[in-house]
Amino acid sequence: MSNKASHPSPFQRNIYRKMYYIRVAFAIVAGIIAGILKLEEMLGLLIGVLIFIITYLLFRYGIKDIYMNVKDVRKFYMTGIFSYFLIWYVIWVIVFNIIWMR
């Protein structure tokens, strides 16, 4: 038996891939912003979380193609979340140390 619901179509995979890469790009931007502004501790974390929420709003209200074609609501929220926060944190630390730790 084949369960087609568990295997997304190539079109679905492209939607998830697009969401992933957009979130990675926003993670890089968020890390650079947090590092340049010399944000520390909770304020830096707040910026990272807010920009992640902005990606959600962008997918939900800005890019209608993504929201209307995602079948699994959990994947809509979770696609790229780990990569986003890992990349954001690494970029934040690197930029912060390059600019402010002299």
C-alpha positions in Angstrom: 0.0 0.0 0.0 1.2 3.4 -0.8 0.3 6.4 1.4 0.4 9.4 -1.0 -0.4 11.8 1.8 3.0 11.2 3.5 4.9 11.9 0.2 4.5 15.5 -1.0 4.3 16.1 -4.7 7.2 17.8 -6.5 5.2 21.1 -6.4 4.8 20.7 -2.6 8.5 20.1 -2.2 9.2 23.3 -4.2 6.9 25.3 -1.9 8.7 23.9 1.2 12.1 24.5 -0.3 11.1 28.1 -1.1 9.9 28.6 2.5 13.2 27.2 3.8 15.5 29.4 1.7 13.4 32.5 2.5 13.8 31.8 6.2 17.5 31.2 5.8 17.9 34.6 4.0 15.9 36.3 6.8 18.1 34.5 9.4 21.2 36.0 7.9 19.6 39.5 7.8 18.4 39.1 11.4 21.9 38.0 12.6 23.6 41.0 10.8 21.1 43.4 12.3 21.5 42.0 15.8 25.3 42.1 15.5 25.6 45.6 14.1 23.2 47.1 16.6 25.2 45.5 19.4 22.1 43.8 20.8 22.9 41.5 23.8 21.0 38.7 25.6 17.2 39.0 25.5 17.0 42.0 23.1 19.0 40.0 20.5 16.8 37.0 21.0 13.7 39.2 20.7 15.0 40.5 17.3 15.5 37.0 16.1 12.1 35.8 17.2 10.4 38.9 15.7 12.0 38.5 12.4 11.0 34.8 12.4 7.4 35.9 13.0 7.7 38.3 10.1 8.6 35.4 7.9 5.4 33.7 9.1 3.4 36.8 8.3 5.1 37.1 4.9 4.1 33.5 4.0 0.6 33.9 5.4 -0.4 37.3 4.0 2.3 38.4 1.6 3.0 35.4 -0.6 -0.4 33.9 -1.1 1.0 31.2 -3.3 2.8 29.6 -0.4 -0.1 29.7 2.1 -2.7 28.4 -0.3 -0.6 25.5 -1.4 0.8 24.1 1.9 -1.3 21.1 2.8 0.2 20.3 6.2 -0.3 23.2 8.7 2.5 21.9 10.9 5.0 22.0 8.1 3.8 25.6 7.4 5.0 26.6 10.8 8.0 24.3 11.2 9.8 24.4 7.8 13.2 25.8 8.4 12.7 26.8 12.1 15.8 25.0 13.3 18.0 26.2 10.5 16.7 29.8 11.0 17.6 30.0 14.6 20.9 28.2 14.2 22.0 30.4 11.3 20.7 33.6 13.0 22.6 32.8 16.2 25.9 32.0 14.4 25.7 35.1 12.2 24.8 37.3 15.2 27.8 36.0 17.2 30.2 36.4 14.3 29.1 39.9 13.4 29.0 41.0 17.0 32.6 39.7 17.6 34.0 41.2 14.4 32.6 44.6 15.1 32.6 45.0 18.9 35.3 42.8 20.3 38.4 44.7 19.6 
